[in-house]
Amino acid sequence: MTIERKAPTGILGFPVAPFTNEGNIDEKVLEKNINFLVEEGLTSIFVACGAGEFQSINQKEYQKMVEIAVSTVNGKVPVYTGVGGNLSQALEQTELSAKLGADGYLVLPPYLIEGEQEGIFNYLKTVVNSTDLNAILYQRDNCIASLETVTKLAEYPQVVGVKDGAGNMELNMELIQNLGDRLEWVNGMPLAEVTMPAFYHIGFNSYSSAISNYIPHVSRLFFNALQNGDQQLLNDLYQDVIFPINNIRKQRKGYAVSLIKAGMDIVGLPVTDVVRPPVVPVEKEHYQQLEKILKGVMDKYPNDKKVTL
């Protein structure tokens, strides 16, 4: 089989890890979450990544989530997994991802240690070279690769993209000016719609959308408006949707994950608010604030595509 060396573009789907009230992975709900994203037009599925509480799932749960994603998507869009943590764990996950039929993986930061560029390069190179799957590098926290490091990694054909979760626009400009269309560029900032215009205009064609898990039609409206230069619609979406939700997200650490589950619950998707420590569930006051925002969103921006779950 010939692997297409191209990362997915557009709006990338990051399903959550739905837990039962007993704290187990709810396999049926994960399947519905993924189906919902695919039917709503997201261009790929990234399973067991940050939104999927990568840090809290064990290897058996990880395998089950990947199996469900691959079988549910069934080739409709690419499936990427999250791999990372300590190096031996990351390598187990890359091999498992290849065995289970994933198309690639997003390389998450190594555990805790902030290494020199030589160490970051060796970590990423080892992960990338462990299989023939496509790899997207994730610029975040203790794993920010410099221009020199990314340039060296781009020599490996498996490396197809860079996702930025740090927001260093000077570095992003250097990377794009030097590497251009050799890689795809993904905005991975928290609530990426907030910063997407800045990223889009320097060459980022993709982003991960937290709100797409519950209002994907708004994600589509936003991205279409950005691509078409519809500034009035963009302004309206910022005032009605993006800034209000982002203001709630910033109230508590961990809301980048738990607020997604709250939004899914509010719109009627079958997800509980159960999360694993250190993530905390959304407080009642913030849940009610999000509920009010989403009611206004559905009234003003009704979904023109009805999805049956």
C-alpha positions in Angstrom: 0.0 0.0 0.0 1.3 3.4 -0.9 0.8 6.0 1.8 -0.3 9.5 0.7 2.2 11.9 2.3 -0.3 14.6 3.0 -1.8 15.8 6.2 -5.6 16.5 6.4 -6.6 20.2 5.9 -9.7 22.2 6.9 -11.5 21.6 10.2 -10.0 18.6 12.0 -12.2 16.6 14.4 -11.0 15.8 17.9 -13.6 13.5 19.6 -13.7 13.4 23.4 -13.2 10.3 25.6 -16.8 9.7 26.8 -17.0 8.1 30.2 -19.9 6.3 31.9 -20.9 7.4 35.4 -18.8 4.5 36.6 -15.8 6.0 34.8 -15.4 3.6 32.0 -15.1 4.4 28.3 -18.5 4.5 26.8 -17.9 2.8 23.5 -21.3 3.4 21.9 -21.1 7.1 22.7 -17.6 7.4 21.2 -18.9 5.8 18.1 -21.8 8.3 17.9 -19.4 11.2 18.6 -17.2 10.2 15.7 -20.1 9.5 13.3 -21.5 13.0 14.2 -18.2 14.7 13.3 -17.8 12.8 10.0 -21.4 13.4 9.0 -21.0 17.1 9.8 -18.1 17.4 7.3 -15.0 17.4 9.4 -12.1 16.3 7.3 -10.4 13.9 9.7 -10.6 12.2 13.1 -7.9 12.6 15.7 -8.7 10.1 18.5 -7.1 9.8 21.9 -5.5 13.3 21.7 -5.9 16.2 24.1 -9.7 16.5 23.9 -9.7 12.7 24.3 -8.0 13.0 27.7 -4.8 11.3 26.4 -3.1 11.8 29.7 -5.7 9.9 31.6 -6.5 6.8 29.6 -4.6 3.5 30.0 -3.2 1.4 27.1 -6.2 -0.9 27.0 -8.6 2.0 26.7 -6.3 3.7 24.2 -6.4 0.6 22.0 -10.2 0.4 22.2 -10.6 4.1 21.3 -8.4 3.6 18.2 -10.2 0.4 17.2 -13.6 2.2 17.4 -12.3 5.2 15.5 -10.9 3.2 12.6 -13.9 0.9 12.3 -16.5 3.7 12.6 -14.8 6.0 10.1 -14.3 3.0 7.8 -12.1 5.0 5.4 -14.3 8.0 4.9 -11.7 10.4 6.3 -8.1 9.9 7.7 -7.8 8.7 11.3 -4.9 10.0 13.4 -4.1 9.0 16.9 -2.3 10.8 19.7 1.1 9.4 20.7 3.5 10.7 23.3 4.5 10.8 26.9 7.6 8.8 27.8 9.4 7.4 24.7 8.6 3.7 25.3 4.9 4.5 25.7 4.9 6.6 22.6 6.5 3.8 20.6 4.0 1.3 21.9 1.3 3.7 20.7 2.8 4.2 17.2 3.1 0.5 16.7 -0.4 -0.1 17.9 -1.7 2.7 15.7 -0.1 1.1 12.6 -1.4 -2.4 13.6 -4.9 -1.1 14.0 -5.1 0.7 10.7 -4.7 4.4 11.6 -3.4 6.8 8.9 -1.0 8.7 11.1 -0.5 10.2 14.5 -0.1 13.5 16.2 3.1 13.5 18.3 2.4 14.9 21.7 5.1 16.3 24.0 7.3 13.9 26.0 6.7 13.6 29.7 7.6 16.6 31.9 11.2 17.2 30.9 12.1 20.3 28.9 15.0 19.2 26.8 17.5 20.9 24.6 16.8 21.0 20.8 19.1 18.0 20.4 16.9 16.0 22.8 13.6 17.2 21.2 14.9 16.2 17.8 16.0 12.8 18.9 12.6 12.2 20.7 10.6 13.2 17.6 12.9 11.5 15.2 12.6 8.2 17.1 8.8 8.4 17.2 8.5 9.4 13.5 10.8 6.6 12.4 9.1 3.9 14.4 6.5 3.2 11.7 5.8 4.3 8.1 2.6 6.2 9.2 2.3 9.9 8.6 3.3 12.1 11.6 2.3 15.6 12.6 4.5 17.4 15.0 2.8 19.2 17.9 4.5 22.5 19.1 3.4 22.7 22.7 4.6 23.2 26.2 8.0 21.5 26.7 8.3 20.4 23.1 8.8 23.5 20.9 11.0 22.5 17.9 13.1 25.3 16.4 13.4 26.1 12.7 16.6 24.1 12.5 15.0 21.1 14.3 11.8 21.1 12.2 13.9 21.5 9.0 15.9 18.4 9.9 12.7 16.5 10.8 11.1 17.5 7.5 13.8 15.3 5.7 11.8 12.3 6.9 8.9 11.6 4.5 6.7 10.5 7.4 6.5 14.1 8.7 3.6 15.7 6.9 2.6 18.6 9.2 3.1 20.8 12.2 0.4 21.7 14.7 1.0 24.8 16.7 -0.4 25.1 20.2 2.1 27.7 21.5 1.3 30.8 19.5 4.8 31.9 18.7 4.1 33.7 15.5 7.7 34.8 14.9 8.7 31.1 14.8 5.6 30.2 12.7 6.6 32.8 10.1 10.2 31.5 10.0 8.9 27.9 9.6 6.4 28.8 6.8 8.9 31.0 4.9 11.5 28.4 5.0 9.5 25.2 4.6 6.5 26.5 2.7 4.2 23.7 1.3 6.6 20.9 2.3 4.3 20.6 5.4 0.7 21.3 6.3 0.2 23.9 9.0 -2.4 23.4 11.7 -3.6 25.9 14.3 -3.9 24.0 17.6 -4.4 26.9 20.0 -7.1 26.6 22.6 -10.4 27.5 21.0 -8.6 28.0 17.7 -11.2 30.2 16.1 -10.0 33.0 18.4 -6.7 33.2 16.6 -7.4 31.5 13.3 -7.5 34.7 11.2 -3.9 35.5 12.2 -2.8 32.0 11.5 -4.8 31.7 8.2 -3.2 34.8 6.7 0.3 33.5 7.1 -0.4 30.1 5.6 -2.2 27.8 8.1 -4.9 25.9 6.2 -6.2 23.8 9.0 -7.3 24.0 12.7 -8.7 21.8 15.4 -12.1 23.1 16.6 -13.3 22.3 20.1 -16.7 23.7 19.4 -17.1 21.4 16.4 -18.0 18.6 18.9 -21.3 20.3 19.6 -21.9 23.1 17.0 -19.9 22.0 14.0 -22.2 24.0 11.7 -20.8 27.2 13.4 -17.3 26.0 12.8 -18.2 25.6 9.1 -19.8 29.1 9.0 -16.7 30.6 10.6 -14.2 28.9 8.3 -16.2 29.7 5.2 -16.5 33.3 6.2 -12.7 33.5 6.8 -11.9 31.9 3.5 -14.5 34.2 1.7 -13.5 37.4 3.4 -16.9 37.8 5.0 -15.8 40.2 7.7 -19.3 41.0 9.0 -20.2 37.4 9.6 -16.9 36.8 11.3 -17.5 39.8 13.6 -21.0 38.5 14.4 -19.7 35.0 15.2 -17.0 36.4 17.4 -19.5 38.5 19.4 -22.3 35.9 19.5 -20.3 32.6 19.9 -16.5 32.6 20.0 -15.7 35.2 22.6 -18.5 34.3 25.0 -17.5 30.6 25.0 -13.9 31.4 25.2 -14.6 33.6 28.3 -16.1 30.6 30.0 -13.2 28.4 28.9 -10.7 30.6 30.6 -12.5 30.5 34.0 -11.0 27.1 35.0 -8.0 25.0 34.1 -9.1 21.9 32.3 -12.2 23.5 30.8 -10.6 23.1 27.3 -11.7 19.5 27.8 -14.7 19.5 30.1 -16.4 22.4 28.4 -16.6 20.4 25.3 -18.5 17.6 27.1 -20.8 20.3 28.7 -21.6 21.7 25.2 -22.3 18.2 23.8 -24.7 17.5 26.7 -26.5 20.8 26.2 -27.2 20.2 22.5 -28.5 16.7 23.3 -25.5 14.5 22.3 -25.2 11.5 24.7 -22.2 12.5 26.7 -21.9 12.8 30.5 -19.8 15.4 32.2 -17.6 12.7 33.7 -13.9 13.6 33.4 -10.8 12.2 35.0 -8.5 14.2 37.4 -6.8 16.5 37.1 -9.5 17.8 34.8 -12.6 19.1 36.6 -16.2 19.1 35.4 -17.9 22.3 34.4 -19.4 24.2 37.4 -23.2 24.7 37.4 -22.9 28.5 36.9 -20.7 28.1 33.9 -22.8 25.3 32.5 -25.8 27.6 32.6 -23.9 30.4 31.0 -22.9 28.0 28.1 -26.5 26.8 27.9 -27.7 30.4 27.4 -25.1 31.1 24.7 -25.9 27.9 22.8 -29.7 28.7 22.9 -28.9 32.0 21.3 -26.6 30.4 18.7 -29.2 27.9 17.7 -31.8 30.6 17.3 -29.6 32.9 15.2 -27.5 30.3 13.4 -29.7 27.3 12.9 -28.1 24.2 11.5 -29.0 23.8 7.9 -27.9 20.1 8.0 -30.0 17.8 10.2 -28.0 15.0 11.6 -29.7 11.8 12.9 -27.8 10.1 15.8 
